[in-house]
Amino acid sequence: MNLIWKLLRQHISIAQLLGFVLANLCGVFIILLGLQFYRDIAPVFKDNTLNKKEYLILSKPVSTLGSVLGGKSGFSQKEIDNLKMQGFTKSVGAFKSSQFQVVGGIGAEQFGVSMATEMFFESVPDAYVDVKSKDWTYMEGSRSIPIILPKNYLNLYNFGFAKTKNLPQLTEQVIKMLSLNIRIRGNGRSDDYKGRIVGFSNRLNTILVPESFLDWANNLYAPQKNALPSRLILEVNNPSDARIVKFLQDKRYETEGDHLDGGKMTWFLRILVSIVMGIGLIISVLSFFLLILSIYLLLQKNTQKLENLLLIGYTPAKVALPYQILTIFLNCLVISLSVLAVLLVRNIYVNYLSGTFPVVGNEGITWMLVAAIVLFLFVSILNTLIIRRKVLDIWFKKN
């Protein structure tokens, strides 16, 4: 063994090995930092609160030609079934619209409020309604209709209309006390109803009535009309799932609100991290070939002496061992320095971002350490096999 180490030291190139260490250090550092940064920053764009349901409201874009010609867009049953089969979907509900004429008036003389306008009704299955009230029921034929209004309607009245008209601002409790007079016309009929406002929704931006009432009323006042759902509500596992963004872009569906912003940012972050890690991988592969080339040159320079060692009884495994130990030592040095560098950089950006985003850094470094160990084992085993094969080539040529 000492003879082989002496041969190795005679022709070793410190510059070549230093070049390998620096190049590989750069590549491995980029790979590990990219992985760790993604793990630390991804929770910022996600909201995975336990047992919290997440919803998306989908619609189709309105085309200029369709709006001019009076065309209407809607979701067919085939499209709804396709959505249900997607891996990110838990359930799908359809918005149903009133196909009859609705005129609503609201009045309360004690508050100085009196308004009337044409309006519309929509419904969704009760499971998607975010207002829980014992009054959210309808008995067929009843003249009392429970209604849920969007919370932003109340905000628009209080902070827009009421101020400009010098009207009093109203709380949710006061609005629930107001009487809502509703007249429904269709199919040769005209009937009056009383509307009861039972709550305000932050999720559904529409005038909502129970699905049981809307089915009954459409059948009574517009039996010949059967419109496709214009909007759908999806319960999804994770709104930041990149598959949702890709699916909606392919289908050209639109969403309400900013529910997909986290998903788009996460998708962009994955692309960016993939590019950075790809660059690091290329640098690491090039440095790997640089190491192999350096070892090959060492073996080539010592070919005659290695043949003599094999002739006097050294086995190929013993001859290859010093070179294998050298590569394993260099790989271990590179991985260790890379992990330390990543931890230093991570400490800087976590301290900088944690004040604004407390979730940054909560994921830990387990995945990065696992990746470092796997990378070290893979490269070391590959180097060992390549060196052993080169020595065996010398052995077979000798024989």
C-alpha positions in Angstrom: 0.0 0.0 0.0 2.8 2.4 0.8 4.4 1.9 -2.6 1.1 2.8 -4.3 0.8 6.0 -2.2 4.3 7.0 -3.1 3.5 6.5 -6.8 0.3 8.6 -6.3 2.1 11.5 -4.6 4.8 11.6 -7.4 2.4 12.6 -10.1 -0.5 14.2 -8.3 -1.5 17.6 -9.6 -2.6 19.9 -6.8 -3.9 22.5 -9.3 -6.2 19.9 -11.0 -7.6 18.6 -7.7 -8.1 22.1 -6.5 -9.9 23.0 -9.7 -12.2 19.9 -9.2 -12.9 20.9 -5.6 -13.8 24.5 -6.5 -16.0 23.6 -9.5 -17.8 20.8 -7.7 -18.2 22.9 -4.6 -19.9 25.6 -6.7 -22.2 23.1 -8.5 -23.2 21.1 -5.3 -23.7 24.4 -3.4 -26.2 25.6 -6.1 -28.1 22.3 -6.1 -28.4 22.1 -2.3 -29.2 25.8 -1.9 -31.9 25.7 -4.6 -33.5 22.7 -2.8 -33.3 24.3 0.6 -34.6 27.7 -0.5 -37.6 26.1 -2.3 -38.4 24.1 0.9 -38.2 27.2 3.0 -40.0 29.7 0.8 -42.8 27.4 -0.6 -45.0 27.6 2.5 -45.4 31.4 1.9 -47.5 30.6 -1.2 -49.5 27.9 0.4 -52.2 27.8 3.0 -52.5 24.2 4.2 -54.4 24.8 7.4 -55.6 21.5 8.8 -59.2 20.7 7.9 -59.7 24.0 6.2 -61.7 23.7 3.0 -60.5 25.6 -0.1 -62.8 26.7 -2.9 -62.3 28.1 -6.4 -65.1 29.6 -8.5 -64.7 29.0 -12.2 -66.3 30.7 -15.2 -65.7 30.9 -18.9 -64.5 34.1 -20.6 -67.1 36.2 -22.4 -66.2 36.7 -26.1 -66.8 39.9 -27.9 -68.8 38.2 -30.7 -70.8 36.2 -28.2 -71.8 39.3 -26.2 -72.8 41.1 -29.4 -74.9 38.2 -30.7 -76.4 37.5 -27.3 -74.7 34.2 -26.8 -74.3 32.6 -23.4 -71.4 30.5 -22.2 -71.9 27.7 -19.7 -70.5 24.4 -18.5 -71.7 21.2 -20.1 -72.1 18.0 -18.1 -69.1 16.5 -19.9 -66.9 19.4 -18.7 -68.2 19.1 -15.2 -67.4 15.4 -15.2 -63.9 16.1 -16.5 -63.3 18.5 -13.6 -64.5 15.9 -11.1 -61.9 13.4 -12.4 -58.9 15.8 -11.9 -56.6 14.8 -9.1 -56.7 18.3 -7.4 -60.6 18.3 -7.2 -62.5 17.1 -4.1 -66.0 18.0 -5.3 -67.7 20.2 -7.9 -70.9 22.3 -7.4 -72.8 24.2 -10.1 -74.3 27.7 -9.8 -78.0 27.7 -10.9 -79.5 31.0 -12.0 -83.1 32.2 -11.9 -84.7 32.0 -15.4 -87.6 34.3 -14.4 -87.9 38.1 -13.8 -87.2 39.3 -10.2 -87.9 42.7 -8.8 -86.8 43.4 -5.3 -87.6 46.3 -3.0 -86.2 47.1 0.4 -87.8 49.5 2.8 -87.7 50.6 6.4 -89.2 53.9 7.1 -87.7 54.2 10.5 -84.2 54.1 8.9 -85.2 56.4 6.0 -84.3 53.7 3.4 -86.5 52.8 0.4 -85.1 51.2 -2.8 -86.4 48.9 -5.6 -84.6 47.3 -8.5 -84.5 44.4 -10.9 -82.4 41.6 -9.5 -81.5 38.0 -9.9 -81.1 34.9 -7.8 -78.5 32.1 -7.8 -78.1 29.0 -5.8 -75.4 26.4 -5.0 -75.6 23.1 -3.1 -75.8 23.8 0.6 -72.4 22.2 1.3 -70.7 25.1 -0.5 -72.5 27.9 1.5 -70.3 29.5 4.1 -73.2 31.0 6.2 -74.6 28.5 8.7 -78.1 29.4 9.8 -81.1 27.4 10.9 -83.2 29.7 8.8 -81.5 28.5 5.6 -84.4 26.3 4.6 -87.3 26.6 2.2 -90.7 24.7 2.2 -92.2 24.4 -1.3 -95.0 26.9 -1.8 -93.9 29.2 1.1 -94.0 32.9 0.4 -90.9 33.5 2.6 -87.5 33.2 0.9 -84.2 33.1 2.9 -81.5 35.1 1.2 -77.8 35.4 1.6 -76.1 38.6 0.3 -72.4 39.1 -0.5 -70.5 40.9 2.3 -69.1 43.3 -0.2 -72.6 44.5 -1.2 -73.0 45.8 2.4 -69.5 47.4 2.2 -70.4 49.1 -1.1 -73.6 50.5 0.4 -72.0 51.7 3.6 -68.8 53.2 2.2 -70.1 54.2 -1.2 -73.8 54.8 -1.7 -74.7 55.8 1.8 -72.0 58.4 2.1 -72.8 60.1 -1.2 -76.6 60.1 -0.5 -76.3 61.1 3.2 -78.0 57.9 4.2 -77.3 56.1 7.5 -74.7 53.3 7.5 -76.1 49.9 8.3 -74.8 46.9 10.2 -75.5 43.2 9.4 -77.9 43.0 12.3 -79.8 46.1 11.0 -80.0 44.7 7.5 -81.5 41.5 8.7 -84.3 43.5 10.3 -85.2 45.1 6.9 -88.1 43.8 4.9 -87.3 42.7 1.3 -90.3 42.7 -1.0 -89.9 40.4 -4.0 -92.1 40.1 -7.1 -91.5 37.2 -9.4 -92.9 37.2 -13.0 -92.8 34.4 -15.6 -94.9 31.8 -17.4 -97.9 34.1 -17.2 -97.7 34.5 -13.4 -96.9 37.3 -11.1 -96.5 36.6 -7.4 -95.2 38.5 -4.3 -92.8 37.1 -1.7 -91.0 38.3 1.4 -87.3 38.0 1.5 -85.5 37.2 4.8 -81.8 38.1 4.8 -80.2 35.4 7.0 -76.5 36.2 6.5 -73.6 37.6 4.5 -71.2 35.5 2.5 -67.5 36.2 2.1 -67.1 33.3 -0.4 -70.0 33.7 -2.8 -70.4 37.0 -4.7 -74.0 36.6 -5.6 -77.6 37.0 -4.3 -78.0 33.5 -3.0 -81.3 31.6 -2.3 -81.7 27.9 -1.3 -81.2 25.4 -4.2 -84.6 23.8 -3.3 -86.4 27.2 -3.8 -84.7 27.9 -7.1 -85.4 24.5 -8.6 -89.0 24.8 -7.6 -89.3 28.5 -8.9 -87.6 27.8 -12.2 -90.0 24.8 -12.8 -93.0 27.0 -11.9 -92.1 30.4 -13.6 -89.8 29.2 -16.5 -90.5 25.5 -17.2 -89.3 25.7 -20.8 -85.9 27.2 -20.0 -83.0 25.0 -19.1 -79.7 27.0 -19.0 -76.3 25.5 -18.5 -74.4 26.5 -15.3 -72.5 29.7 -16.0 -70.2 29.2 -13.0 -68.8 26.3 -11.0 -67.5 26.1 -7.4 -64.7 23.6 -6.8 -63.5 22.3 -3.5 -59.8 21.6 -4.0 -57.1 19.9 -1.9 -54.7 22.7 -2.3 -55.3 25.9 -4.3 -51.5 26.3 -4.8 -51.3 23.0 -6.7 -49.5 23.7 -10.0 -51.8 21.3 -11.8 -54.7 23.6 -11.2 -52.9 26.5 -12.9 -51.9 24.4 -15.9 -55.4 22.8 -16.3 -57.2 26.2 -16.2 -54.7 27.7 -18.6 -55.3 24.8 -21.0 -59.1 25.1 -20.7 -59.0 28.9 -20.6 -61.2 29.0 -17.6 -61.2 32.0 -15.3 -61.3 32.2 -11.5 -62.8 34.8 -9.2 -60.6 36.5 -6.6 -56.9 35.8 -6.0 -57.1 32.2 -4.8 -54.7 31.0 -7.6 -52.0 33.7 -7.0 -50.2 31.4 -4.5 -50.4 28.5 -7.0 -49.0 30.7 -9.8 -46.2 31.9 -7.6 -45.4 28.4 -6.4 -45.4 27.2 -10.0 -43.1 30.1 -11.0 -40.9 29.3 -8.0 -40.6 25.7 -9.0 -39.6 26.7 -12.5 -37.0 29.2 -11.3 -35.5 26.7 -8.7 -35.4 24.0 -11.4 -33.4 26.2 -13.7 -31.0 27.2 -10.9 -30.6 23.5 -9.8 -30.1 22.5 -13.5 -27.2 25.0 -13.8 -25.7 23.6 -10.6 -26.2 20.0 -11.9 -24.3 20.9 -15.1 -21.5 22.4 -13.2 -21.3 19.4 -10.9 -21.3 17.0 -13.9 -18.5 18.9 -15.5 -16.5 18.9 -12.3 -17.1 15.2 -12.0 -15.6 14.6 -15.4 -12.7 16.9 -14.4 -12.0 14.6 -11.4 -12.2 11.5 -13.5 -9.9 13.0 -16.1 -7.4 13.9 -13.3 -7.5 10.3 -11.9 -7.2 8.9 -15.4 -4.1 11.0 -16.0 -2.6 9.8 -12.7 -3.3 6.2 -13.6 -1.9 6.7 -17.2 1.3 8.2 -15.9 1.7 5.3 -13.5 0.6 2.6 -15.9 4.0 0.9 -16.1 4.6 1.0 -12.4 1.0 -0.2 -11.7 1.6 -3.2 -14.0 4.7 -4.0 -12.1 2.8 -3.9 -8.8 0.2 -6.2 -10.3 3.0 -8.6 -11.5 4.5 -8.8 -8.0 1.2 -9.9 -6.5 -0.9 -6.8 -5.7 -4.6 -7.4 -6.6 -6.5 -4.8 -8.8 -8.6 -3.9 -5.7 -5.5 -3.0 -3.7 -4.0 -1.0 -6.5 -7.3 0.9 -7.1 -7.9 1.6 -3.4 -5.7 4.7 -2.9 -7.3 6.4 -5.9 -10.7 5.5 -4.6 -9.9 6.8 -1.1 -8.7 10.1 -2.7 -11.9 10.6 -4.6 -14.1 9.7 -1.6 -12.1 12.2 0.5 -12.5 14.9 -2.1 -16.2 14.2 -2.5 -16.7 14.3 1.3 -14.8 17.6 1.5 -17.0 19.1 -1.2 -20.3 17.9 0.3 -19.3 19.1 3.8 -18.2 22.5 2.6 -21.4 22.8 0.5 -23.7 22.0 3.4 -21.9 24.5 5.6 -22.1 27.2 2.9 -25.9 26.5 2.5 -26.5 26.7 6.2 -24.7 30.1 6.4 -26.6 31.5 3.4 -29.9 30.0 4.8 -29.3 31.7 8.1 -29.0 35.1 6.3 -32.2 34.8 4.2 -34.3 33.2 7.0 -33.4 36.1 9.4 -34.2 38.6 6.7 -37.6 37.0 5.6 -38.9 35.6 8.9 -40.0 39.0 10.1 -42.4 39.4 7.2 -43.2 35.7 6.6 -43.0 33.7 9.9 -43.4 30.4 8.1 -40.1 30.8 6.3 -37.5 28.3 7.8 -40.1 26.1 9.5 -39.4 23.2 7.1 -36.0 22.4 8.6 -32.9 21.1 6.7 -33.7 17.4 6.6 -34.4 17.2 2.9 -31.2 19.1 2.1 -29.1 16.8 4.2 -30.7 13.7 2.7 -30.0 15.1 -0.8 -26.4 15.8 0.2 -25.9 12.3 1.5 -27.5 10.7 -1.6 -25.4 12.9 -3.9 -22.2 12.0 -2.0 -23.0 8.2 -2.2 -24.0 8.3 -5.9 -20.9 10.2 -7.0 -18.5 8.3 -4.7 -19.8 4.9 -5.9 -19.6 6.0 -9.5 -16.1 7.2 -9.1 -15.1 4.0 -7.3 -16.5 1.8 -10.1 -14.8 3.9 -12.8 -11.4 3.7 -11.1 -11.7 0.0 -10.5 -12.6 -0.6 -14.2 -9.6 1.4 -15.3 -7.3 -0.7 -13.1 -8.9 -3.9 -14.4 -8.2 -2.7 -17.9 -4.5 -2.4 -17.1 -4.7 -5.9 -15.5 -6.3 -7.5 -18.5 -3.8 -5.8 -20.9 -0.9 -7.2 -18.7 -2.4 -10.6 -19.0 
